[in-house]
Amino acid sequence: MARAQIIVHETDPVRQRRVPGTLLPALEELGFSVGIGTFLDGGDVAPGADVVVVMGSRHAAYDDTLPWLAPELEFLHHTDSPVFGVCFGGQALSRALGGTVTLAPQPERGFVDLDGDLPARRWMEFHYDAFTLPPGAELVSRNETGVQAFRSGRSMGLQFHPEITPDVFETWAESWSPEFLASVEAEVDLEAVRKEIAGRQDELAAQCRALLGRFLDAAKPAT
């Protein structure tokens, strides 16, 4: 059985299984044995997976004071496995491949319409940083904030969150401080975001499966 390794940025086992959202069942439905690991607190990421999925994080992919960031970037730089990077995961993949990650010109929080070679147009975003296209990578989608998706060899980096579900959103919100929540609520209608996530659950899950399927098809070794 093919093996998928999901890298999360959580240490609590329950939260580790919540943050992958629809990506976890999608991988299992496609026949993968899925392991979940992290580089936090020393790390437990098993090498040699057939595919690696890197999830989001509340941390910045340019914060070199994080003790686990350098080992994670080193892993992404050297792995022979195709990598599917989501939000922070896409930023980390860009940086590992020679791109740069900086504060975005403006945050994106909520649903955004994106152009490019994607299986749908409207995707969930929640980020304050942006990444550049790594050397030699193929641009898939870009908007005024920055690169939204790229392919590099058999890997793919995303700025958006195809995995979103109501539970994933609440997992994020549970980690927000009162001050951060107040700053977001001053600019974003969070109840409208929650309503759209809940109302489009089946559609969003189908989008996620379609995008993951495209990535996996392109990631197959040449025969």
N, C-alpha and C positions, 0 to 999 in steps of 0.2 A: 504494500500500500504506500502511495506517495505521502510524504510528510510535509506539512506546512508549519513554520515557526512564526508565531505572532509575538512581536516585541512590544510590550506595554511599558508605561512609565508610572506604574503603581506597584506598591508592595502588598496591599491587602488582597488576598486571594479572590474575594467576592468582587471587588472592583476590577480586578484583572480580567474577569470573565464578562463583565458588563461593558467595558469600553470598546471591544471590537464590534459591538452591535450586529448588524446583518452580515458582516463579513465572516463571522464565525460559522453560522449555519450554512452560508453559501459555500464555504470551503468544504464543510463536512458533506453537503449534498453532492459536491463534485468528486467525492471519494477520497479526500485527504484525511489523514490522521493529523489532528491539530494539537500542537503544544503551545503553551503560553509561558513566556519568560520575560525577564527584565534585566537590565544592567544596573539597576539601583541596588544599593547595599551589597555589592560584590558580584551580583549577576548570576543568572542560572540559564543562560541562553545556549541551547544545544547547537553545535555546529552540524553541517552536512544536510540541512533540510533541502527539499526539492524546491521550495519557495519560501521567501521571507516577507512578512507583512509588518511594517513598522507604523505604530499608531501615533496619535497626537499626544501632546503634553502641554501643561500650563507653563513650562519652562521655555527659555529661548535657546535656539540651536546655535547661537553665537556666545552663550554664557560659559566661558571656559573655566569658571570657578566651580562648575558642577563636576564632582569627582567621577561620575559615571559617563560623562559625555565623550571624553577622548576614547575610552574603550569601545563605545558604541560606534563612533565615527570610524575607528580603525577596523572594526568588524565589517561595517558597510563598505569600506574601501577595498577590503581584501576578499570578501565572500565571492564565491563562484555562483551562488544561487541568485536567481532573479529576485529583485526586491520590488515590493509594492509599498510606496511610502505615502502616508496620509497626514496632511497638515504638517505638524512638527516632523513626522516621518519623511515627508517630501522635502522639507527644508534640510533635514539631516542628510538625506541622500544627495541632494544638490551639493552640500558642503563636502561630503565625502568624495564626490566625483570632481571637485575642483571649482564648484560654484561658490557664491557668497550668500550669506543670510544677514539681513539688516532689518531695522524697524521699517515697517511699511509706511508709505505716504499717508495712508489712512487705514483704520481697521475695517474689516468686513465682518459683520455679525448679523446673521440671518440668511435668507435665501437670495442667491444672486444668479442672474441669467448669464450663461457663458457661451461663447462661440467656440468653434473648433471641432476636431474629430472626436466627439464624445457621444455616447448613446442617448443622451438627453441634454436638455438646455439648462434646467433650473436645479441648482445644487446648494446644499447647506454649507455655510462658511462661519468660522468663528476664530479669527486670528488677528494678531497685531503686527506680525512680521511678514517679510517677503523674501523670496529667494531668486537668484539669477539662473539663467539657463546654463548648465554645466558645459564645459568645452566638448564639442562633438555631439551634443544631445539634440534631439529633434523636438521642436516646439509643437505642442498639441493644442494649447489654449493659453491666451493671455488677455488681460483686460487692463484698465487704467491703474489698477493697484500693482500689477506685476504678473509674473508667470503663474499660470493656474495649473498647468499640467505639462509634463515632458516625458519623452522616452529616451533612454540611453542604453543601447544594446538590448538586453532582455528585461531591463528594469523600467519602472515607471514611477514618477513622483507627482503627487497631487497637492494642491493647496487647500482643496475643499474636503468635505466629509461625506463620502458616499455611504458610510455605515450608519448614518443617523437614524435613531429611533427615539420615541419619547423617553425611554429609560436611559439611553446614552446621554441625552440632553440633561436629564436630572442628575446623572452621575457627574457631569461637569458642574452643574449648579451647586451640588452638595459641597464642592471644594472651594466655592467662592467665599471670600470674606464679606462681611456686611458692607465694608467700604467699596469693595470692587463691585458688588451687586448694585449698590446705589449709583455708581458711576455708569454702569451699563444701562440701568433702568432710566437714567436721565436722557439717554440717547436712542434707546432701542425699545420697541414694544415687545417685550418678552412673551406676553400672553399671545400675541399674534403669531410669533414664531412657534410657540408650543402648539397652537391651534393648527398651523400649517403642517407641522411634523405629524401630529396625530391624524389629521385628515388625509394625508397622502402616504400613510404607512406602506400600503401594498405597492404603490407606484414607486416609492423610494427604494424599497427592497428589490424591486425588479430592476431599477436603474443600477443599483449596486451589483447585482448578479451579472447584468450585461457588461458593465465596465470591467469587473473581475474576469469574466469570461474572455473578453478581448485581450486583456493583459496576459492571461494564461495561454491563450492561443499563440500570441506573439512570442511568449517566453519558451515555447517548446524548442528543444535543441534541434538543429538542422540535421536531417537524415541523409 
